């Protein structure tokens, strides 16, 4: 199934005062790129999350945000910074002496405890606890991935419908070009004969030379091969759209080939009516190329 490269998903796991929240979002990118932001204490689990995501996401720039809340007593340690507290205390004692106040030690203690970096809450988990926490993080990540992939598939279905519609339009325009392509030679033949008659006046036209000139032009302006290849590309495009997995790069290459054929047709079509139609063809192919950039 075709998938878009853009997506978003969120998953939450809560149990006994512990809460994991995982958010995943992605945007277009030529390759796969994963960026994780998670609390420092979960650094040992980063690679597991990365592998989970890489197993499901083949292409795109993916950002994964992991938040953790611990309202339980598990893994919680409260520390104080003696050096910082002592420095604050000395500064307050000096201030009290300078303005001739008797310091109240209880008030000083409460005040010092509120200063930055004096009291620190530290959360640490042993290997066994971390392994148990992984189960919660894993569930949140799986829920986020499921929602994320669902959104990618939903957008991918819309992209597939749009591409099929554009391919049908390209096929219609190509049919018109094919029908009108003989007019290119006929138009040139008539113009060439008229110019030769006007230039030579009453002198008979060298029929062999005339036919040779027409044949040379016909060879230069023949777009039958380009039309055949374009039809083949359209058929391949439809086949690839039905493939499973990441197909964005294949479609990107095919869209480039289609653009090359359209440009060649435009260069060969020395007839105003055909040239105008080829411009429409090139425009539709370019729209296909733009849409393909959104596919995984």
N, C-alpha and C positions, 0 to 999 in steps of 0.2 A: 504493500500500500504506500502510495506517495505521501511523504511527510514534508511539512514546512520546516524551515530552519528556525523560525521564531516560535516561542512557547513560554508558558509560565505554569508553575505548579507549586502548591504548598501542602505540607503534611505536618501534623502535630501528634505527639505522644505524651501522655501524662500518666503518672503513677506515683502515689505516695509522696507527694510534694516535689517530685522531679518532673520537669517539663522540657521536652525537646521540640523545637520549631525549625523546620527545614523549608527553605524557599529555593526554587530553581527557575532561572529565566535564561533565555538564549536569544541571540541575534545572528544574522547572516555572517558567515566567515568562510574563506576558501578551504580551510582545514578545520580539524577539531582542536579546540582549546578550552581547557577547564581551569577555572579560577575558584578556589575555595576560601571562604572566610569562616573561621570557627574559633571557639575559645581555646586558649593556649593549652589548657589541660587535656584537650582532646586531640592534640597533635598526633599521638600514636595511632589514632583511628582514621586519620586523613586519607591514607592510601586505600583503605577499604571503601570509603565513600567514593573516592575517585574511580575505583574499579567498577563499582555498582553503576555509576553514571556512564562510564565508557562502554559498558556492555550493552547499553540501551540507546546511546546517542552516538551516531557515526560522524556527524559534521555540524559545525557551528561554534560560536563563541558562547560558552556556557558559564554562568556565574551561579555558585551554590553558597547560600548563606545559612549557617547553622547557629541557632541561639539556644542557650541552656539556662534554665532557672532551677535553683535548688532551695526549696523552702524546708527541707528536712534537715536533721542534724548530721546526716551522713556526709562524711568527707569534709566537714567544716572545722576550721581552726581559727581562733582569734589571737592575734599577736599584737604586741605594742613595740614601738620603736623607742627604746630608752634614750638614745642619744638625742633624737629630735625633741622628746618630751622634756629632757633636762635643759636643752637650749631655750625652749619656750618658757620654762619655769624661771630660769635665770633672767630672761628678758623682762618677765612680769614682775619679778622681785625688784629688779633695778628700777622699773617704772614706778612701783609703789614707793620705793625709797626716795626717788626724785620728787615726787609730788606729795611726799609725807603722808602716805596712807599705811595703815596696818593691814597687811595682807591677811585675808581669810583663806586658810589653806583648803577648805572644802570647796569654796567658790573657784579657787585657782585650779583645783583638780578637774572640776566639771568643765571649766573653760578650756584647759589644755587638751582634754579628751576630744573636744570638738575640732581642734586644729587639724589641718591636712597632714596625712602621713603618720599620725601618732598611733591610731588604732587601725589595724588592717585585718580584713577577713580573707582568709586563705582557704581555698578548697583543694583538697588533694584526695586522690583515690588510688588504692592499690591495684595490682594487676587483676585480681579476682573481681573487685568492684567495677573496674573499667570494662571488663568483659561483660558483666551484667548490664552496665549502662549501654554497651554497644547494641544490645538487643532492642532497647528503646529507641536509640538513634536510628537503627536500621529500619524499624517500623515507620518512623516519621519520614525517613528518606524514601522508602518504598511508596508511601502514600503520595509524597510530592512528585515522584517520578511518574506514577500512574496518571495523575492529573496533568502533568506536563506533557506526556506522550499523547494523551487524549486530545489536548488542545492542538498539538502538532498535526495529528491525523485529521482533525476537523478542518484545520486551515489547508492541509494538503489536499483534501477532497475538493475544496473550493478551487484551489489552484489547478487541479486536474481538469475540472469542468471548464475552466477558463481557457486552458491550453487546447483542449479538444475543440472548443468553439473557434479558436484562432486558427488551428490547423485546418478546420473545415473551410474557413474563409480563404486561407492560402490556397487550398485546393481549387476553390471556385475561381480565384484570380488566375491561377496557373492554367486552368482550362480555357479562359478567355485569351491569355497570351498564346497558348498553343493554337487556338483557332485562328488568331490574327497573324501568326508568324509568317505564313505564306505571302501575306500582303506586303511584307517587307521587301521580298524579292520582286514581286510584281510591280510595286511602286518604283523601285530602283530601275527596273527594266524599262518602264515607260519613260522615266525622267532621262535615263541615259540615251535612249533612242531619240527623244526629242532634241536633246543637246547636240547629238551627232548630226541630225538632220539640219538643224539650224546652222551648225558650223560648216557643214559640207555643201549646203544649198542644193544645187542641181547634180552634185556628184553622187554616184551610187554608194551606199554604205557597204563597207567590207563586212559581210555577214559573219565570216569566221572570227574576225577580230571582235565584233560585237558580242557574239556568243561567248567568246573567251572572257571578256570583261564581265559579263553577267555571271558566268560560272565562278570567276574569282570572287566576286562580291557575295554570291550565294554561300560560298565556302566560309568567308569571313563572318557573315552575319547569321549563320546557321546556329540556332539555340536548341535544337532537338535533344542534344546530349545533356545540356543543362536541365531541360524540362524532365527528361527521364530520371536523372539523378535526384532532382527535387522531389519527384513522386516517390522514389525509393526512400529518401530521408523522411518523408511524411509517414510512410508505412512503418519504418523503423521506430519513429517517435512514438507512434501508437503502441507498438509492441513493448517498448521500454516502460511506458507509463503503467503497464500491467505487471511489471516485474516487482518482486519484493526487495526490501533492503534499500540502501542508499543509491539513488539513481541520478542525483543532481549533476555529478561530473559528466556522466554519459550524455545527458540531455544538453548540457552546456556545450560539449564538443559537437554534437549533432546540430545544434542551433547555429554554431559558428560556420559549419559546412553549408547550411542552408543560406546563410547570409552571403557566403562566398559565391554560391551559384546565382543568387539574385543579382549580386553586383556584376557578375560576368554577363548575365542577360542584359542588364542595363547598358553595359558597354558595347554590346553587339547590336542592340536594337536601334538601327538608324532610321526609325520611322516614328513620327510624333505620336500616333495613336497607341502604338505598342509601348513606347517609352513612358507614357503617362501611366499605363496599367502596371508596368514594372515598378514604378515608383510606389504605387499602392502595395505591391507585393513586398517590396523591401521594407515598407513601414510595418506591415503585419509581422514579418520575420523579426524585426527589431523588437517588437512588443513581446514576442515569444522569448527572445533572448533575455529581456528584462525580467520576465516572470520566472525563468529558469534559475535565476540567481537566488531565488527564495527557497529552492528545493534542497532538501538534505541529500 
